[in-house]
Amino acid sequence: MPPEDRIRSSYTGWTREHWVAVADRMLNALEPHWSPSGARIDLPGPPSRNGVVSDGLEGFARTFMLAGFRVAGEHGADPGGLLERYARGLAAGTDPASPEAWPRPDELGQAKVEAASIALVLQMTRPWLWDRLDDVVRERVAAWLGTVVGQVYPPINWVWFRIVVESFLREAGGPWSAEDIEQDLAVHQSLRRADGWLSDGQERSYDHYTGWALHTYPLLWTHLFDVTGSLCSQELRDQWSADLARYLEDAAILVGADGSPLMQGRSLAYRFAAAAPFWVGALTGTGGQEPGLVRRVASGMLRHFVDHGAVEPDGLLRLGWYGEWPAIRQSYSGPGSPYWAAKGMLGLAVPADHPLWTDTECPLPVEKGDTAHVIKAPGWLVSARHDTGVVTVVNHGTDHALPGDTRSDAPMYARLAYSTATMPPLVCTQPVDNSVGLLDENGLLSHRAGFRTLFLRELPGGVLAGASCGTVRWVDTSADDSPDHGSGRTGPVRLGPSVLVASVIRDGVEIRLARVDGETPSPLRLSGWSVTGDRRPDTEVEAGPWIAVNGVTLRSGLCGLHGFDHAGVDNHADASPLGAFAATPWLATAASVLPGHVLVAAVWLDRGGARPAIPVVAVERDVISLRWSDGLHTQVTLPNP
């Protein structure tokens, strides 16, 4: 790696030369994995449900993005002969007579995804690749891409894959359909939510797809293709620009001081692809952020993953978060899937003399001070702590479901809280961490997906408040072997009563309230943050009940303030990519909970040391009064059942 530059990049030390070094290392590492004719890159790892041929196409298409960004940023200079290598693959993959022929988009759904990456890079590198291909090869590529026309695409981020492909074909003289693009743009519009956010489908599906897909493609499309004024009105482009700028305000808050993005949602093996919307905003002049902040975010993310071993010693990305950890994968994930991380390296397409690379880095919001913020669309109460550098979100709006859904909780969507430094134990079928649930006679915890958001508020004194409620249930998912797309699982359901959960947060301490609105024979259990270590984390226990567990760098604490009788810790081995052992503190009642009775606990995540200042809490029916250590008084009224 080049030497660090702590003058221009005082926070990360990284320059464009570091990005080039990482990209070249990743691209050079592909050498042993090219198929003989170059149409596939067959990477090591468990195959996806689509099979090894599809996985090889995925390896080709997604690494092609990184190669295209690398060449575009050098104005076509290609000292490594990257484009020549990929040109051979294009010729073989689109030749029906080739033993390495790709499955067509009208034959295999995954090919629809990979076709978009290929078309995007062909447009971006057009003078140096497409225009130099033989006419026969161009015709075959256009015919292969052209099979997307008229196909059915799921009404999620996938609609952009068809838009990109058909827009390239439109300019390359191939088949395309104005009706397809019009329909797909209408789907995108239906996904718009408050404050620039987008949901990846009609469910409450808020995750990194909002950024690395739904905000990345629209403005990149208008930037690379001649569509503004024809396929896309200027008014629509302006709307997208405003949406992206507003979204990026929130997205910047959700980055930890160590560069980690929020560990929430599916497809986390794409890692630093979360930087993509920041690059798009800067590249297209629509993000409204200083170039130094964009580079601080993006370099922080890339360096975070590189420093934690995401680029393996052999130069490959494998399915995991840092190093290889297959349990993080969805069933559609194959060995080539992690290379969608290349989207987060879009900045390499920007020349070295651009302000994105020459301006001085700016601090992240969490590096400027504490932040307390409500993000309305996903229903998140965001607390960014300057002293720890950790960003947490308390979740009262996202579950990858709809109100009234009866599936089990999706662990990366339906938990009560997520952060930039913790991850739910992913090998557990029960909602272990950050949950409020009822225990049945077998000790099984209830699920909460399908809840209703009741309120989200920013109150005086930097206080945040939110609440949600819904009918809890126990779900037997043992027979559900359907493909995993990140949603909860289905099976026979036993319904319980409605449970209300509310949160009041200040200075990183959450006062978590629970009320059961109905008869139940079940005790209630409330759990905190899961922390990890290379050995079983130490436990601190005091009367109260008060309990905390100490991970490698973080402490997860709980203090029962009203109604709890017991405290304990759940320990799991090999349950997290962050450490060999995961530990989660919990509180529980000894007996069943009376209807309307409000239980109260303090929940926190910190670096250890003294116990945080916990407010004095008074409960009078549904009125909750909190007196903070500096004298501030907060009052919250819980909605009637």
N, C-alpha and C positions, 0 to 999 in steps of 0.2 A: 504494500500500500504506500502511496505517496506520503510525504511528511504532512502533519496537520498544519492548518493555517488558523491560528487562534486570534488573528487580527480581523480578518474578513468573516470568519466563522467562529465567533467567540464561544458559542454554545456547543457546537458539535465538532468543530475542528475540520469538518469535511468540505471539500471543494468538488468541482465537477470532475477533477482527475480521480477522486476517490470513487465516484459513481462509475466512471469509465472502467476503472480497475475491477470493480465488482461485476459489472456487466460482462467484461471480457473473460473474467474467470468463470462465470456461469455459462457463457457460450462455448468456451474452449472445453469445458467439462462434458459437453455433449458428444464429443468426437467418437468415443467407443460405442455410442448408442444409435448412430445413424444406420438405417437399413441400407442394403446394397445400392438401391437406386435413389435413395435419399428422400423417399416419400413419407417415411415414418421415423420418428425418434422414439425408440422402444426403451423406456427408462425402467430401472428396477423398482419393484414394489408390487403390492397386491393389486390385481386388476379391478377395474370398475365393473358394474353390472353390464356395461355395454360391450365388454370384451377387449381383447388385446389389440385388434386392428383399429378399433375406435380410439383406444388409448394412444396408439402410435400416431394417429392423425392429430390428436390433442397435443401430444408432445411437439409435433411439427408446428402446428398453428400458433401455439402460445409462445414458443421460443422465437418464432418468426416475428412476433410483435417486438420482442426485445432487440432482435437484429435490425428490424426496420427503424426503430427509434435511434439506435446507435448510428446507423448510416445517415439518416435524415439530418441528425444534428451536425454531421460533418459535411453537409452539402453534397452527399453522394460519394465521398471518399470511402473506400471499402478495402483497407489494406489486408484484412483477413479473408477476403473473398467470400464474405457471408452471403451476399445476394446470389452469387453464382451457385453456391451450394443449395440454397433454397429454390433457385430456378430449376435445378435438376429434379428436386422433389415435386415441384408443381407439374412438371412434364410427366413424371411417372404416376403421381397420384391421381391425375385427371384422365389418364389413359385407360379406358375400359379393358384393354388387352394386357395391361401390365399386371404382373403378380402382386404388385404393391398398390393396386387401384384402391382409392378411398371409397368408403361407403358414401353414397350421395345423400344430400340433405332431405330428399324425398323418400329415402329408405331408412334413415336413422336420425332420430331427433338430435343426438349429440352433434352430428355433422352440421346442423343448423347453427349451433353455437360457434363451432370452429370456422365455418365459412365466413363469419363476420370478421374474425381476427385476420384471416387471409385477405379479405377484400379491403379492410382498413389499411393494412400495410401496403398492399398493391397501390392504393391511392396515394399514400404518403410518400412512397418511393417511386412513383410512376416514371419519372424521367430516367431512372437508373435501372429499373427492372422491367416493368410491364412494357414499356415502349421498345425494349431491346429483345423481348421474347420473339421466337419464331411465330409466324402467323398461325401455323397449325396448333401450336401450344396455346396461344391466346384464345383460339376458337374452342379448344377443349376446356380450358379454365372457365371461359364464359358459359359453356354448356353445363359444366358441373355446378357452378354457382347459380345458374339460371333455374335449376330444379327447385329453388326456394319459392319461385313465383306461384302464388295461389295456394301455398301450403298452409296448414293450420299451425298457428303458434300460440302457446299458452299466454294468457293476458297478464304477463308479468314483465320483467326486464327483457325477456326474450324478444319482444316486438322490435327492439332496436337492432337485433341481429339481422332481421329481414330488411329493415330500413337501410342499414349500411350496405348490405350486399346489393340490393336493387339500385341504390344510388350509384354505386360503382358501375354496375352494368349499364345504367342509363348513360353514363359518360363514356363508357367503353364500347358502346354500340351493341350491347347484348340485350336479352329480354328483361323486361321489368314491367311493373304494374303500378300505375298511379293510384288505383283503388286500394291495393295492398298497403301502400305507404299512408294513404289517408286513413285507413282503418287502424293502422298501428299507431299513428299519431293521436287518434281519438282514445286509444287505450292508455297511452301515456298521460293524456290530460285527465283521465279518470283516476289516475293514481296520485294526483296532486293533493297535498294536505296543507295544514296551516304552516305559515312561516317558512315557506320554501322547501319543506320536507315532502318526500314521496314515499308511498308504501309499495312494497314489491308484491302487489296483488291487492285484492279487496279485503283480505284479512288484515289484522293489525300486525303487519310484517315489517317492522322497522329494524334495520340492521345495516351492515356496511354495503349491501347492494344499493341502498339509496345513493351512496357516493360513488362506488367503483363501477356502477352500471348506469343507474337512472339519471345521475347528474353528469356522468362522463361523456356519454354518447351524444346527447342533443346538441350541445354547443360545439363539440368536436366535429359533428356532422356538418353544421353550418360553416365551420371553419375550413374543412377540407373539400367539401363538395359545393358545386354551384347550384344551391337550392334556395337561398334566400330570395324572396320575391316570386318564386315559382312554386316549389313544393312547401316552402315555409315562409309565412308572411313575416315582415319585419316586426309586426306587433307581437307575434308568437315568440320570435327570437328574443325580443326585449323582455317578455314575460319570463322566459327561461333564464335570462341573465339575472333578473331580479331574484328569481327563486334560488339560483346558485349562490349569489352573493349572500343572501340571507341564511341559507343552509350552512355556508362556510363559516359564518359567525359562530354558529353552534358547534360545528365540527371541530374548530380550533380549540374550543373549550374542552372538548372530549379527548384531548391528547395529553398523556402524562408527561411530566418533566423528563422522564427517561426515554421518551419517544414512543412509548407503547400506546397503540390505539386501544379503545374500549374492547374488552374481551367479552363479546356478546354477539349472538346471531350465528348463522350457519356459514359454511365454506371458509372457516377461519384459516385454513391451510393456504389461502391466498395472501395472508400476512400483510406486507407493505403495499398491496394494491390499494389499501385505504388512503394512500397519498394521492391517488389519481385525480380526484375532483379539485384538489388544490392546484395541481399542474394545469388542468384544463382551464380553470379560472384565470390563471396568469397567462397561459398561452393564447387565449382568445380575448384577453382584456376585459373579462366580464366578472371576475371574482371579487373585485373591490378590495383586495388585500395587498399590502406592501410586498414587493418581491422578496425582501429579507425574511418576512414571516413565512412565506410559502416555502422557501428553502429550509428555514428552521424546522418546519413541520416535516417536510419530506426527508431531509437528511437525518433528522432525529429518528424517524421511523426506520429508515433503511439501516442506519447504524445500530439501532436497538436490536434488530434481528440478526445482523451480521455479528455483532459482539456476543450474542447469545447462541451462536452456532447454527442459525437457520440455514446458512450456506455451508453444507457439510464439508469435511476435509477433502472430499473428492470433487468439490465444486458444485454439487447438485443440490436442488431443493427436493425434499421428500415430504410426504404427507405428515404434517405435524404443525406445531406452533413455533417452537424454537428448533430443536432437532427433530428427528423422526419420532412420531407418536401417532400410530395409525388410528387409535380410538377416536381421534378428532374428526375423522372423515365421515362424509355422507356416502350413501351407496352409489351415487353418480361420480364419486371422486376416484380417479385413477392416478397412476404414477406421473402423468403429465399435467394433472390438474393444478398443482401448486404454481405452475408457471404463469397463471393469470396474475401472479404477483408482478409480472412485467408491466402491467398497467401503471403501477406505482413508480415506474422508471420512465414514464412519458417525458419527464423533463430532459432526458438525454436528446430528445428531438429538438431542443432549444439550443442554438449555437452558444459557444463559450463566451461571446461578448455581450450576451443579453443581461439586463439587470438582475434576472433571476440568479445568475451565477456571479455577478460582479458586486452587487449591493451587499452591505453588511447584514448579517443575521439579526433578526428582531426576536425578542423573547416571546414565548408562548404565554397565553393568558394565565396559566398556573404559575408561571415564573414571575409574573408581575405582582401577584397577591392572591388572596382567597377570593373565590367566586361562588356565589349562590344564585342559581338560575333555574327557571322552569323552561323546559322544552315541551311545548304543548302537544305536538302531533304524537310523539311516542309515549307521552305521559310520564316524563322523567323529571325528577328533582335532582339537579346536578350540584354537587359540592366538590369544588376543586380546592385542595389544601396546599398552600405554598410551602408549609413546613415539611410535608411529606412528599410533595410532588405527585401525589396520587389523586386521580379524579374518580369519584364515585357517582353512580346514578341510582336513585331509589325509584323503582318501576311500578307505576300505577296505570299503565296504558298499553303495554306491549305483551303479547302472548302468542303470536303467530296463529291467531284464532279469531273468532267472532263472539260477541256476547251470547251467552247461552250454550256455547260449545261444551261437549261432554268428554272430550279427549283427555288424556293425561297431560301433565305439564311438559312442555318442551324445555329441557334444562337450560338451553342457551337463549330462551325468550321469556319464559314465564316466572323466573325467580323474582323476588322482591327487590333485588339489588345486584348491580354489576360494577366492575371497576377496571382500571387500567393496570392493576397489580394482582388481581385474584381471578380464579376461574372456578366455576362449579365442578365438583367431582363428576366426571362424565361417564363413569362406569356404573353408576347407581341408578336403579329404576325408581327410587323414591326421591321426592324433593328434599334433599338433605340440608342444603345451605339456604340461608336467606328465605325462609319460608315461615308461614303461620298456618298450621293445619290441625286437624283432629286425628287422634289415634284410635283405630278400631280395636276390636278385641284381640286381634293378632299382632298388634303393634305396628300396623301399616298406616302410613300418613296419607291424608287426603290431598287432592289436587285442586288447583284454583283457576286454571285456564278457562276462559269464557266469562270472566268477571266483568263488571261494569265500572268504568271510571266515574267517581263521584265529584271530585274537585281537585284542582291544582292551583296553588296560590303562592305568590311572593308577598310576605308580610313584613312589617317594619322591623328594623334591626338585623337584617340579613337572615330572617327566618323563612324557611320553606315549609309548606304543608300540602299534603295530598292524601287522597283516600280512594279505595276501591272496594267493591263487595261482589259476592256472587255465591251461588250454591256450590258447595264443595262436593267431592265425590271420590269414591275409590274405584279404580279401573283395573281390571285384570287384562293386561296387555300381552300375556304369555303366548297367545296364538297369532299376534299381529306380526307377520313377517313381510309386510309391504315395504317398498323402497323408502329409504329414509331421506326426506327432503328438509329435515330440520323441524318438522311439526311434531306435536304430541302423538301418542299412539292410541289405538282404539281397542275396544274389547267390552265385555260385560261390565255394566256400571251399577254401582250402589250409591244412591244419592244420600247426601247428608243435609244439614241445615245451611242457611245462608250465613256466611262469615264476613264481617266487615274488618278491613285493615286500614289503619291510618298512620301517617308518618308526619312528625314535626321535627325539622332538622335545623340545627344551628352549630356553627364552628365544628362541623364534622361529626357531631353527636346526633344520632337519630333517636327520638322518642317514638317507639313503635307501639301502637295501640291495637287491640283486637277485641271484637265483640261478636258473640254468637247470637244470631237472631232466630232462635228456634230451639226446640227440645232436642237434646242429644245425650246419649249415655257415654259420650267420649270425653276424655281429657284433651286439653289443648297443648300443643308444643310449638314453641317459637325458636328459630335457630338464627345464628349470626353468620358472619363471614367465614369462608373456608380459607385457611392459610396452609402453606406447604413448607416442607423441609426435607433435607436428605435423611433425617431420622425422625422418629415420632416427635412432634412438637411438645414442648413442656406446657404444663397446665398450672394455672394459678386459680385457687379457689378461696373465697371468703364467704362469710355469712352475708345473707341479703335476699336471695342468693346472688352471688357475684362470681363470675367465672371468666377466664380469659385463656387463650392459647397463643403461644409464641412460635411463629414460623421463623424462617431464616431472617427476614427483615421486617416483618409486620406482626402486629398483635391484633387478634380478634377478640373483642370483649362484649360481654352481656351483663346487665345488672337488672334483676327483677325489682320493679318498683311497686307493683300492685298485683296481687292475685297468683303469683307463681310460688311453687313449693320446692321444686327440685331443679338441679342443674347437672349437666354432664357434657361429655365430649364424644362425638362420633369420629373414629379414626378409620381411614381407608388407605390401603397401599395401592400404588400404581393406578391412582384415580385421576391424576392431573399431569399435564405436560410441564407443570412448573416445579415439580418436586416429587420425590419418591413416596412421600407420605403427605396426606391431607388430613387436617383436623378441623372440626366445626363445633363450636360450643352451642349448647341449647338449654332452654328453660322449659319446664313443663308443670302443669297442675297435677295434683295428686288425684283429684276426682273429676267427674264430669263438670262442665262449665254451665252455670245457670244462664238462662236466656236473658239478654240485655246487660249482663255483667261485663264491665270493661276491664281488661287486663292491660298492664303497662310495663314496658321494659325499655331500658336504654341499650342501644346497639352502637358499636363504634369499631373503627379500623384505624390503627395508628402505628407509630414506630416503637411503642413501648414507653417505659418511664412511668411517671406519675399517672394515676387514674384521671381521666379527663373530667372537667367540671360538668356535673350532671344537674339539671335543674330540679327544683322542688316541684312535684306534680300533685295536683289535687283533682279528684274526679267527683263530680256531682251530677249524677245521672249521665247525660250525654254531653255535658260541658266540661272540657278539659282545660285547666289553668296551669300554666308553667311559669315559674319564677326562675330566671336564669341567674347565674352567679354575679353578673354585673347589675342586677336589679331590674332588668327588662322583664316586662310581663307580657305573656302571650296567651290568648284564649282561643280555643278552637271548639266549635260545636259539631258533634258528629250528627249526620243526617239520621232521621227516624228510620226504623226498619221498613 
